[in-house]
Amino acid sequence: MARNEEKAQSMLNRFITMKQEEKRKPRERRPYLASECRDLADAERWRSEILREIGAKVAEIQNEGLGEHRLRDLNDEINKLLRERGHWERRIVELGGRDYSRSSNAPLMTDLDGNIVAVPNPLRPWAWVPLLRCRQEAPRRAGALRQAA
């Protein structure tokens, strides 16, 4: 049996822990639809949470000891999360945030005047512009190459 002092300390620890949990606000759940989110900071937070989940599942799927059924289930979950990430990225753009579909290492193209423009996103065909040829160079290098020619 524990001593009375130890029992009292244990009760005090439980009481303090309970009070701290009451102060913390409950864990918020991600909205089912990205369009329900009205705040850019929240949308960014949900996107980063999805990216963490994708990373964890990709790490799990690389385990060679997984059975075929678990492997297929993980693949389906990853695909679902990737689709959901796209929804959140579109919502972030709608709220005035950064366009994550425009990657800094994306292939670049030049227009008729030789100006470098980003490759249009195939998911947004309304944003396409007439382009001449594809170039895989970064904008700085392309400018240096134009000057040298």
Order of alpha helices (4+ residues) and beta strands (2+ residues): alpha-alpha-alpha-beta-beta-beta-alpha
